[in-house]
Amino acid sequence: MERSLTMELVRVTEAAAVASGRWMGFGKKDEADEAATSAMRKVFDTIPMRGTVVIGEGEMDEAPMLYIGERLGLGYLPEVDVAVDPLEGTNIVAKGLWNALSVVAIAERGNLLHAPDMYMDKLAVGPKAVGHVDIEAPVKDNLLAVAKALGKDVNDLVVVVLDRPRHAGIIEEVRRAGARIKLIPDGDVAAAVNTAFPDTGVDLLLGSGGAPEGVLAAVALKCLGGEIQGKLLPEDEEQYHRCQDMGIGDPARILTMDDLVKGDDAIFAATGVTDGELLRGVRYNGTVATTHSIVMRAKTGTVRFIDGKHRLEKKPHLVLE
């Protein structure tokens, strides 16, 4: 893939973040998501690539744009798989909470898992704990392994878990083992990425969340040298067959990094919509918006943090014509 795509993708996430950030705190998650999706789609039309959405806003009959199978970009090489979440954390934006992101990931064509829209059990860690965890092992064993890998005591660990009734058992096991828990309302892509940055104070992500978000997190952690393991959780026979139709012959098997994102190259970009441990949210001052983004590439291991200042009167549609 062309290295210039790294900076091009930041333009995509910046536009979606600036558009959706205006809805922060208004209690209107659908409007925020629509704003992010529309802005992201417009900027994609300017990107020099031939992209196909493999993780997006749903099927063609469910989403007017950024639907699975939609073609993106100017239509010439490189040919890539595209995974998007224009607004990861719609409820977060509606309520003015932490860690909403606009997210895009790409890899060479055929290298991203076509993850069905269902739950996935996940375990994510940063680089130092890679190879020391097993999603099928008891929670306590994984905590002991991560603590040893990081040179910490178990009671120093912080484990991020989505605040859901289904996670009551995991929460009890983590607390019984002596580790601390950070419960989040939404946004487990941000939580997974945070495990790779010691300054965020996040050591481990546990629990189930959306499978598409698991692929996005896998691209980020591939760039950062971290790890995520997953296991799809189909709720009925229809979802089970849906997995098989999307090329996952055995939905019960453990999905490794190589299953979620193949090859040695992938690019991940994210812009903060609301403040988080890693990225600041969008700030507005009249006709100027400031953004804080991260973009990284697996092939080179390069990680860039980008501060953007946008003169909105000069690009009314968030795209320079």
VOBA-1610 file (N, C-alpha, C; in pm, whole numbers, padded with zeros to 5 digits, always signed):
BEGIN
Met+00084-00120+00000Met+00000+00000+00000Met+00088+00125+00000Glu+00035+00231-00056Glu+00108+00357-00059Glu+00112+00419+00082Arg+00232+00462+00123Arg+00243+00520+00257Arg+00166+00650+00270Ser+00143+00717+00156Ser+00067+00842+00161Ser-00076+00822+00210Leu-00126+00698+00205Leu-00262+00671+00252Leu-00277+00696+00401Thr-00167+00689+00476Thr-00179+00715+00619Thr-00235+00855+00645Met-00180+00953+00577Met-00226+01090+00597Met-00362+01114+00533Glu-00389+01046+00423Glu-00521+01058+00360Glu-00630+01008+00454Leu-00604+00900+00524Leu-00707+00843+00612Leu-00734+00932+00733Val-00634+01006+00776Val-00659+01100+00886Val-00759+01207+00845Arg-00753+01250+00719Arg-00852+01347+00671Arg-00993+01291+00683Val-01006+01160+00661Val-01138+01095+00670Val-01190+01099+00813Thr-01107+01059+00908Thr-01153+01054+01048Thr-01170+01194+01106Glu-01084+01288+01064Glu-01101+01426+01112Glu-01237+01481+01071Ala-01274+01459+00945Ala-01402+01512+00896Ala-01519+01453+00973Ala-01516+01323+00996Ala-01625+01258+01070Ala-01632+01307+01213Ala-01515+01327+01276Ala-01512+01374+01414Ala-01565+01516+01427Val-01521+01603+01336Val-01566+01743+01341Val-01718+01751+01319Ala-01770+01671+01227Ala-01913+01675+01200Ala-01996+01622+01316Ser-01950+01513+01377Ser-02030+01451+01484Ser-02009+01517+01619Gly-01891+01578+01638Gly-01864+01642+01766Gly-01960+01755+01798Arg-02018+01816+01697Arg-02117+01923+01718Arg-02238+01873+01796Trp-02263+01742+01793Trp-02381+01684+01859Trp-02351+01639+02001Met-02229+01661+02048Met-02192+01615+02181Met-02282+01676+02289Gly-02341+01589+02370Gly-02421+01633+02483Gly-02565+01666+02454Phe-02609+01652+02329Phe-02747+01687+02294Phe-02845+01570+02308Gly-02793+01451+02341Gly-02880+01337+02359Gly-02935+01280+02229Lys-02870+01309+02117Lys-02921+01267+01986Lys-02814+01182+01915Lys-02811+01055+01952Lys-02706+00968+01900Lys-02722+00940+01750Asp-02845+00928+01702Asp-02866+00899+01561Asp-02820+01014+01473Glu-02849+01136+01516Glu-02807+01253+01440Glu-02654+01264+01437Ala-02591+01232+01551Ala-02445+01236+01557Ala-02384+01132+01463Asp-02441+01014+01463Asp-02390+00907+01377Asp-02410+00941+01229Glu-02525+00997+01197Glu-02552+01035+01058Glu-02455+01143+01011Ala-02424+01239+01098Ala-02330+01345+01062Ala-02191+01287+01035Ala-02147+01196+01122Ala-02016+01135+01104Ala-02009+01054+00976Thr-02114+00976+00951Thr-02116+00888+00833Thr-02115+00968+00704Ser-02196+01072+00699Ser-02204+01155+00579Ser-02072+01224+00549Ala-02010+01281+00653Ala-01882+01351+00633Ala-01772+01253+00590Met-01769+01138+00654Met-01668+01038+00619Met-01683+00994+00474Arg-01806+00972+00433Arg-01830+00925+00296Arg-01783+01028+00192Lys-01806+01157+00220Lys-01765+01261+00126Lys-01614+01265+00108Val-01541+01250+00217Val-01395+01257+00206Val-01339+01132+00139Phe-01402+01018+00162Phe-01357+00896+00095Phe-01355+00912-00057Asp-01446+00994-00110Asp-01451+01014-00255Asp-01326+01081-00309Thr-01240+01135-00222Thr-01119+01205-00266Thr-00993+01123-00245Ile-01005+01002-00191Ile-00888+00923-00154Ile-00839+00839-00272Pro-00710+00842-00303Pro-00656+00766-00417Pro-00641+00617-00384Met-00751+00544-00394Met-00750+00401-00368Met-00873+00339-00432Arg-00874+00208-00437Arg-00991+00133-00480Arg-01032+00047-00361Gly-01121+00102-00278Gly-01157+00036-00154Gly-01292-00032-00159Thr-01306-00138-00081Thr-01433-00207-00065Thr-01462-00219+00083Val-01579-00174+00125Val-01616-00180+00267Val-01643-00325+00306Val-01569-00374+00403Val-01594-00509+00456Val-01654-00503+00597Ile-01633-00391+00664Ile-01698-00365+00793Ile-01746-00221+00788Gly-01879-00205+00798Gly-01934-00071+00783Gly-02060-00052+00864Glu-02152+00023+00806Glu-02274+00060+00877Glu-02386-00042+00861Gly-02358-00154+00797Gly-02460-00257+00778Gly-02470-00299+00633Glu-02570-00380+00603Glu-02593-00425+00466Glu-02649-00311+00381Met-02650-00330+00250Met-02694-00226+00159Met-02837-00180+00190Asp-02924-00274+00227Asp-03062-00237+00253Asp-03083-00179+00393Glu-02975-00175+00473Glu-02984-00120+00609Glu-02919+00016+00620Ala-02826+00047+00530Ala-02749+00170+00541Ala-02742+00240+00406Pro-02766+00372+00402Pro-02760+00444+00274Pro-02618+00466+00224Met-02520+00457+00312Met-02381+00477+00271Met-02290+00404+00368Leu-02166+00379+00323Leu-02068+00301+00397Leu-02122+00164+00434Tyr-02200+00107+00344Tyr-02255-00028+00365Tyr-02155-00131+00316Ile-02168-00252+00367Ile-02078-00361+00332Ile-02086-00388+00182Gly-01971-00388+00118Gly-01964-00408-00026Gly-01955-00280-00106Glu-01978-00165-00043Glu-01971-00038-00115Glu-01827-00009-00158Arg-01812+00048-00277Arg-01681+00086-00329Arg-01650+00230-00288Leu-01528+00250-00243Leu-01484+00381-00195Leu-01356+00422-00267Gly-01332+00551-00271Gly-01209+00603-00328Gly-01225+00646-00472Leu-01114+00688-00530Leu-01114+00740-00667Leu-01116+00629-00772Gly-01098+00505-00729Gly-01119+00395-00821Gly-00994+00336-00884Tyr-00875+00380-00840Tyr-00755+00317-00893Tyr-00669+00264-00779Leu-00570+00184-00813Leu-00491+00112-00714Leu-00427+00207-00613Pro-00406+00156-00488Pro-00413+00017-00444Pro-00557-00029-00416Glu-00576-00161-00424Glu-00705-00220-00392Glu-00702-00267-00247Val-00797-00219-00167Val-00790-00244-00022Val-00926-00281+00035Asp-00922-00355+00146Asp-01038-00373+00233Asp-01048-00251+00323Val-01170-00208+00349Val-01192-00091+00435Val-01286-00128+00549Ala-01245-00098+00670Ala-01330-00114+00788Ala-01352+00024+00848Val-01477+00058+00875Val-01507+00191+00927Val-01600+00184+01047Asp-01583+00277+01135Asp-01682+00308+01237Asp-01682+00460+01248Pro-01770+00526+01169Pro-01767+00672+01166Pro-01779+00736+01304Leu-01857+00672+01391Leu-01869+00722+01528Leu-01875+00603+01623Glu-01761+00568+01677Glu-01754+00458+01773Glu-01786+00515+01910Gly-01912+00497+01949Gly-01958+00554+02075Gly-02068+00657+02053Thr-02175+00617+01984Thr-02284+00712+01960Thr-02348+00757+02091Asn-02367+00663+02183Asn-02424+00699+02314Asn-02329+00787+02393Ile-02199+00763+02376Ile-02099+00845+02445Ile-02113+00991+02403Val-02125+01015+02273Val-02140+01152+02224Val-02271+01211+02273Ala-02377+01134+02265Ala-02508+01185+02307Ala-02506+01231+02452Lys-02430+01160+02535Lys-02427+01190+02679Lys-02306+01275+02720Gly-02218+01302+02625Gly-02100+01383+02658Gly-01998+01311+02743Leu-01984+01179+02721Leu-01891+01099+02800Leu-01757+01083+02727Trp-01670+00995+02779Trp-01533+00982+02731Trp-01517+00876+02623Asn-01415+00898+02539Asn-01360+00797+02448Asn-01444+00768+02324Ala-01520+00864+02275Ala-01581+00847+02143Ala-01476+00876+02036Leu-01476+00795+01932Leu-01377+00807+01826Leu-01443+00797+01689Ser-01376+00853+01590Ser-01404+00821+01451Ser-01288+00734+01404Val-01320+00618+01343Val-01218+00516+01320Val-01225+00463+01176Val-01106+00443+01116Val-01093+00380+00985Val-00973+00287+00988Ala-00986+00171+00924Ala-00873+00080+00908Ala-00876+00024+00767Ile-00758+00005+00708Ile-00751-00057+00576Ile-00639-00161+00575Ala-00654-00257+00487Ala-00551-00356+00460Ala-00564-00398+00315Glu-00464-00465+00264Glu-00471-00511+00125Glu-00593-00600+00107Arg-00647-00600-00015Arg-00772-00670-00044Arg-00766-00816+00002Gly-00870-00856+00076Gly-00881-00993+00124Gly-00815-01019+00258Asn-00758-00916+00320Asn-00682-00937+00443Asn-00756-00904+00572Leu-00874-00843+00564Leu-00953-00816+00683Leu-01065-00917+00696Leu-01085-00968+00817Leu-01195-01059+00843Leu-01328-00989+00817His-01415-01055+00744His-01550-01003+00722His-01634-01040+00844Ala-01617-00965+00951Ala-01680-01001+01077Ala-01830-00974+01073Pro-01912-01074+01108Pro-02056-01052+01111Pro-02095-00962+01227Asp-02209-00897+01216Asp-02256-00804+01317Asp-02318-00882+01433Met-02233-00928+01523Met-02277-01003+01640Met-02173-00982+01749Tyr-02197-01043+01864Tyr-02102-01029+01974Tyr-01980-01117+01953Met-01869-01068+02006Met-01743-01143+02008Met-01683-01132+02147Asp-01645-01244+02204Asp-01568-01242+02328Asp-01427-01195+02294Lys-01371-01105+02375Lys-01242-01044+02341Lys-01148-01041+02461Leu-01020-01050+02429Leu-00913-01029+02525Leu-00805-00951+02453Ala-00773-00833+02501Ala-00673-00747+02435Ala-00567-00704+02534Val-00440-00706+02486Val-00327-00663+02569Val-00228-00586+02483Gly-00139-00516+02550Gly-00034-00442+02482Gly+00086-00530+02451Pro+00191-00471+02391Pro+00305-00549+02341Pro+00375-00637+02444Lys+00393-00590+02564Lys+00469-00667+02663Lys+00399-00797+02705Ala+00268-00802+02689Ala+00193-00921+02733Ala+00158-01013+02617Val+00205-00982+02497Val+00176-01067+02380Val+00235-01206+02403Gly+00155-01309+02374Gly+00201-01446+02390Gly+00187-01501+02530His+00139-01418+02623His+00127-01462+02762His-00018-01487+02805Val-00114-01463+02715Val-00254-01473+02753Val-00326-01574+02664Asp-00439-01621+02715Asp-00519-01719+02642Asp-00666-01692+02676Ile-00745-01660+02574Ile-00884-01621+02598Ile-00965-01733+02662Glu-00918-01857+02650Glu-00990-01969+02709Glu-00941-02004+02850Ala-00836-01936+02895Ala-00784-01961+03030Ala-00871-01889+03133Pro-00868-01932+03258Pro-00940-01860+03364Pro-00892-01715+03375Val-00982-01628+03414Val-00949-01486+03427Val-00829-01465+03517Lys-00826-01535+03630Lys-00716-01517+03725Lys-00582-01552+03661Asp-00579-01660+03583Asp-00453-01700+03519Asp-00404-01591+03422Asn-00495-01533+03346Asn-00455-01426+03255Asn-00407-01303+03329Leu-00471-01272+03439Leu-00427-01157+03518Leu-00287-01179+03575Leu-00262-01298+03625Leu-00128-01330+03677Leu-00024-01321+03566Ala-00060-01370+03446Ala+00034-01368+03335Ala+00064-01226+03290Val-00039-01141+03281Val-00018-01002+03240Val+00063-00927+03345Ala+00032-00949+03471Ala+00107-00883+03578Ala+00255-00919+03571Lys+00285-01046+03549Lys+00424-01089+03538Lys+00492-01026+03417Ala+00421-01023+03305Ala+00479-00967+03183Ala+00507-00818+03197Leu+00423-00748+03271Leu+00437-00603+03287Leu+00524-00566+03408Gly+00562-00666+03488Gly+00640-00636+03607Gly+00559-00566+03714Lys+00432-00602+03724Lys+00343-00540+03821Lys+00286-00645+03916Asp+00229-00599+04025Asp+00145-00685+04108Asp+00006-00689+04046Val-00067-00797+04071Val-00203-00808+04016Val-00289-00692+04062Asn-00273-00649+04186Asn-00358-00541+04235Asn-00322-00405+04177Asp-00216-00400+04094Asp-00184-00278+04022Asp-00250-00273+03884Leu-00301-00386+03836Leu-00359-00393+03703Leu-00493-00320+03696Val-00520-00261+03580Val-00650-00203+03550Val-00708-00277+03430Val-00826-00335+03450Val-00894-00413+03347Val-01017-00335+03302Val-01030-00314+03171Val-01146-00244+03117Val-01250-00347+03075Val-01374-00324+03118Val-01485-00412+03087Val-01606-00325+03051Leu-01677-00360+02945Leu-01802-00291+02914Leu-01902-00313+03027Asp-01968-00207+03068Asp-02063-00213+03180Asp-02195-00273+03132Arg-02201-00405+03134Arg-02318-00478+03089Arg-02351-00589+03189Pro-02480-00621+03206Pro-02517-00731+03298Pro-02449-00863+03262Arg-02424-00887+03134Arg-02363-01013+03093Arg-02221-01030+03145His-02161-00923+03194His-02023-00930+03240His-02011-00941+03392Ala-02122-00969+03459Ala-02119-00978+03606Ala-02019-01082+03653Gly-02012-01196+03584Gly-01920-01302+03624Gly-01775-01260+03608Ile-01742-01197+03495Ile-01605-01151+03472Ile-01565-01048+03576Ile-01655-00955+03603Ile-01627-00850+03701Ile-01596-00911+03838Glu-01676-01010+03876Glu-01654-01075+04006Glu-01518-01147+04009Glu-01482-01215+03899Glu-01355-01286+03894Glu-01237-01191+03900Val-01246-01080+03830Val-01137-00982+03831Val-01118-00925+03971Arg-01227-00889+04034Arg-01217-00831+04168Arg-01168-00933+04270Arg-01211-01058+04255Arg-01168-01163+04347Arg-01018-01187+04334Ala-00967-01171+04212Ala-00823-01190+04190Ala-00741-01072+04243Gly-00807-00960+04269Gly-00738-00845+04327Gly-00708-00732+04231Ala-00746-00746+04104Ala-00721-00639+04007Ala-00833-00536+04012Arg-00805-00420+03955Arg-00902-00312+03951Arg-00975-00310+03818Ile-01095-00256+03819Ile-01179-00255+03699Ile-01217-00113+03663Lys-01210-00083+03534Lys-01266+00041+03481Lys-01384+00002+03393Leu-01505+00030+03438Leu-01625+00000+03361Leu-01651+00113+03263Ile-01678+00077+03138Ile-01705+00177+03037Ile-01845+00154+02978Pro-01914+00261+02940Pro-02049+00245+02885Pro-02048+00193+02742Asp-01949+00230+02663Asp-01933+00191+02524Asp-01788+00218+02486Gly-01752+00185+02360Gly-01622+00227+02310Gly-01508+00131+02338Asp-01526+00002+02305Asp-01418-00091+02338Asp-01304-00090+02236Val-01319-00022+02122Val-01203-00003+02034Val-01100+00084+02104Ala-01144+00195+02159Ala-01053+00282+02233Ala-00988+00208+02349Ala-01066+00127+02419Ala-01013+00054+02534Ala-00905-00045+02490Ala-00928-00115+02378Ala-00828-00209+02328Ala-00700-00137+02288Val-00712-00025+02218Val-00595+00052+02177Val-00519+00102+02299Asn-00592+00143+02402Asn-00528+00198+02521Asn-00437+00098+02591Thr-00461-00033+02575Thr-00376-00132+02641Thr-00231-00125+02591Ala-00210-00067+02473Ala-00075-00060+02415Ala+00001+00065+02457Phe-00062+00153+02535Phe+00001+00278+02578Phe+00002+00284+02731Pro+00115+00262+02794Pro+00121+00259+02941Pro+00063+00384+03007Asp+00077+00500+02944Asp+00030+00624+03006Asp-00122+00632+03020Thr-00196+00546+02949Thr-00341+00548+02960Thr-00388+00482+03089Gly-00302+00402+03151Gly-00341+00332+03273Gly-00428+00211+03251Val-00435+00161+03127Val-00517+00044+03094Val-00425-00072+03060Asp-00445-00188+03126Asp-00356-00302+03106Asp-00420-00416+03028Leu-00553-00425+03029Leu-00618-00543+02973Leu-00763-00509+02940Leu-00812-00562+02829Leu-00954-00554+02795Leu-01012-00694+02800Leu-01124-00709+02868Leu-01192-00838+02877Leu-01341-00820+02849Gly-01404-00928+02800Gly-01550-00929+02783Gly-01593-00925+02639Ser-01722-00929+02618Ser-01777-00935+02484Ser-01825-00798+02437Gly-01805-00776+02308Gly-01853-00654+02242Gly-01873-00687+02096Gly-01894-00587+02014Gly-01922-00610+01874Gly-01804-00673+01800Ala-01834-00771+01716Ala-01729-00835+01636Ala-01663-00739+01537Pro-01739-00654+01469Pro-01672-00558+01378Pro-01571-00470+01451Glu-01605-00427+01571Glu-01511-00346+01649Glu-01386-00426+01685Gly-01401-00559+01698Gly-01286-00643+01726Gly-01185-00640+01613Val-01233-00634+01489Val-01142-00628+01374Val-01071-00493+01370Leu-01145-00386+01395Leu-01082-00253+01399Leu-00973-00248+01506Ala-01003-00302+01624Ala-00904-00305+01731Ala-00784-00389+01692Ala-00808-00498+01619Ala-00697-00585+01577Ala-00601-00513+01485Val-00654-00431+01393Val-00566-00355+01304Val-00480-00259+01385Ala-00541-00190+01480Ala-00465-00097+01563Ala-00356-00170+01641Leu-00392-00282+01703Leu-00294-00354+01784Leu-00187-00420+01698Lys-00219-00455+01575Lys-00116-00507+01483Lys-00012-00399+01457Cys-00057-00276+01439Cys+00035-00164+01417Cys+00120-00138+01541Leu+00065-00163+01658Leu+00130-00128+01784Leu+00208-00245+01846Gly+00196-00364+01787Gly+00264-00480+01842Gly+00190-00546+01955Gly+00062-00512+01974Gly-00019-00574+02078Gly-00092-00697+02025Glu-00192-00740+02100Glu-00263-00863+02064Glu-00408-00856+02109Ile-00496-00909+02024Ile-00634-00932+02063Ile-00672-01071+02017Gln-00739-01143+02103Gln-00795-01274+02070Gln-00947-01262+02077Gly-01016-01334+01991Gly-01161-01324+01988Gly-01228-01458+01967Lys-01354-01463+02005Lys-01436-01582+01983Lys-01578-01535+01957Leu-01628-01564+01837Leu-01762-01520+01800Leu-01867-01588+01887Leu-01975-01513+01913Leu-02081-01562+02001Leu-02216-01556+01931Pro-02237-01640+01828Pro-02368-01639+01761Pro-02479-01677+01858Glu-02589-01602+01851Glu-02697-01621+01947Glu-02802-01721+01901Asp-02803-01753+01772Asp-02902-01847+01721Asp-02847-01911+01593Glu-02926-02001+01536Glu-02882-02073+01417Glu-02861-01980+01298Glu-02945-01875+01290Glu-02930-01780+01180Glu-02795-01711+01187Gln-02755-01667+01306Gln-02625-01602+01321Gln-02511-01701+01298Tyr-02531-01825+01337Tyr-02429-01927+01315Tyr-02402-01945+01165His-02511-01956+01089His-02496-01972+00945His-02445-01844+00880Arg-02475-01730+00940Arg-02424-01603+00891Arg-02271-01603+00895Cys-02214-01655+01003Cys-02068-01666+01014Cys-02013-01750+00900Gln-02076-01863+00874Gln-02028-01952+00769Gln-02039-01888+00631Asp-02148-01813+00610Asp-02166-01745+00482Asp-02058-01640+00459Met-02001-01587+00568Met-01898-01484+00555Met-01757-01544+00559Gly-01750-01677+00547Gly-01620-01741+00535Gly-01560-01793+00662Ile-01636-01792+00773Ile-01586-01842+00901Ile-01645-01981+00920Gly-01573-02083+00874Gly-01626-02219+00871Gly-01663-02274+01007Asp-01581-02244+01107Asp-01607-02290+01244Asp-01621-02168+01334Pro-01743-02119+01355Pro-01761-01998+01436Pro-01716-02012+01581Ala-01696-02136+01627Ala-01658-02156+01767Ala-01507-02147+01790Arg-01429-02141+01682Arg-01284-02142+01701Arg-01232-02007+01749Ile-01116-02010+01810Ile-01053-01887+01857Ile-00995-01811+01738Leu-01023-01683+01731Leu-00972-01597+01625Leu-00847-01525+01676Thr-00736-01548+01608Thr-00610-01484+01645Thr-00591-01357+01563Met-00481-01290+01588Met-00450-01169+01512Met-00445-01198+01362Asp-00385-01312+01325Asp-00373-01345+01184Asp-00507-01379+01120Asp-00605-01419+01201Asp-00739-01440+01148Asp-00811-01308+01126Leu-00789-01214+01215Leu-00861-01088+01211Leu-00803-00992+01108Val-00671-00992+01095Val-00606-00907+00993Val-00481-00979+00945Lys-00482-01022+00820Lys-00372-01097+00762Lys-00267-01003+00705Gly-00154-01064+00665Gly-00051-00988+00597Gly+00033-00905+00693Asp+00132-00836+00635Asp+00223-00757+00719Asp+00197-00608+00712Asp+00091-00569+00640Asp+00066-00426+00627Asp-00081-00394+00652Ala-00105-00290+00724Ala-00238-00238+00751Ala-00221-00098+00807Ile-00323-00017+00793Ile-00319+00121+00842Ile-00443+00146+00928Phe-00424+00213+01039Phe-00532+00247+01132Phe-00526+00396+01160Ala-00641+00461+01155Ala-00650+00603+01189Ala-00771+00627+01277Ala-00756+00714+01374Ala-00867+00750+01462Ala-00852+00895+01505Thr-00965+00963+01516Thr-00969+01100+01567Thr-01064+01104+01686Gly-01021+01170+01792Gly-01106+01181+01910Gly-01226+01270+01882Val-01342+01224+01922Val-01464+01306+01915Val-01490+01369+02052Thr-01480+01286+02156Thr-01482+01338+02292Thr-01349+01302+02358Asp-01317+01365+02468Asp-01190+01342+02535Asp-01177+01196+02580Gly-01054+01146+02576Gly-01025+01012+02626Gly-00886+01006+02684Glu-00846+00887+02728Glu-00713+00871+02786Glu-00604+00896+02683Leu-00631+00865+02556Leu-00528+00874+02453Leu-00543+00996+02364Leu-00666+01031+02327Leu-00692+01140+02233Leu-00786+01243+02294Arg-00762+01368+02261Arg-00854+01475+02301Arg-00971+01479+02203Gly-01082+01529+02250Gly-01197+01546+02164Gly-01188+01674+02083Val-01284+01692+01993Val-01287+01810+01907Val-01319+01934+01989Arg-01248+02042+01959Arg-01275+02173+02020Arg-01323+02268+01911Tyr-01422+02350+01943Tyr-01477+02446+01847Tyr-01459+02587+01900Asn-01419+02675+01812Asn-01407+02817+01847Asn-01447+02898+01724Gly-01574+02931+01716Gly-01624+03002+01600Gly-01616+02916+01476Thr-01538+02960+01378Thr-01525+02884+01253Thr-01400+02797+01251Val-01338+02778+01367Val-01219+02695+01376Val-01248+02574+01465Ala-01211+02456+01416Ala-01221+02334+01495Ala-01082+02273+01506Thr-01046+02225+01625Thr-00918+02157+01644Thr-00943+02011+01675Thr-00857+01926+01619Thr-00872+01782+01635Thr-00741+01719+01682His-00754+01600+01739His-00638+01524+01786His-00656+01382+01735Ser-00559+01335+01656Ser-00572+01206+01588Ser-00449+01120+01607Ile-00466+00991+01582Ile-00355+00897+01576Ile-00365+00822+01444Val-00252+00799+01381Val-00249+00717+01259Val-00124+00631+01266Met-00137+00506+01227Met-00024+00413+01239Met-00029+00309+01129Arg+00090+00255+01100Arg+00104+00157+00993Arg+00179+00035+01043Ala+00123-00083+01016Ala+00181-00206+01066Ala+00317-00235+01004Lys+00332-00211+00875Lys+00454-00250+00802Lys+00577-00181+00859Thr+00564-00056+00897Thr+00679+00020+00946Thr+00678+00039+01098Gly+00563+00016+01161Gly+00552+00040+01304Gly+00545+00186+01340Thr+00529+00272+01241Thr+00523+00416+01268Thr+00390+00454+01332Val+00399+00535+01436Val+00280+00588+01505Val+00292+00739+01507Arg+00190+00806+01457Arg+00190+00952+01457Arg+00068+01005+01531Phe+00090+01105+01615Phe-00019+01182+01675Phe-00025+01316+01601Ile-00144+01354+01560Ile-00159+01471+01473Ile-00258+01569+01534Asp-00214+01692+01553Asp-00302+01801+01592Asp-00345+01874+01466Gly-00476+01888+01449Gly-00527+01957+01332Gly-00606+02081+01368Lys-00589+02185+01289Lys-00671+02306+01305Lys-00742+02329+01173His-00874+02337+01177His-00956+02337+01056His-01034+02468+01046Arg-01010+02541+00939Arg-01085+02665+00910Arg-01212+02624+00836Leu-01320+02614+00909Leu-01441+02553+00855Leu-01504+02636+00743Glu-01482+02767+00744Glu-01540+02847+00638Glu-01472+02820+00503Lys-01352+02763+00506Lys-01281+02732+00383Lys-01314+02594+00328Lys-01377+02511+00410Lys-01421+02378+00362Lys-01556+02346+00426Pro-01660+02408+00371Pro-01793+02394+00428Pro-01845+02252+00435His-01796+02164+00348His-01839+02024+00351His-01731+01935+00409Leu-01636+01997+00480Leu-01524+01929+00543Leu-01432+01862+00440Val-01442+01902+00316Val-01358+01851+00209Val-01307+01970+00129Leu-01176+01975+00107Leu-01122+02078+00020Leu-01152+02041-00125Glu-01230+02121-00191Glu-01269+02090-00331Glu-01148+02108-00423
//
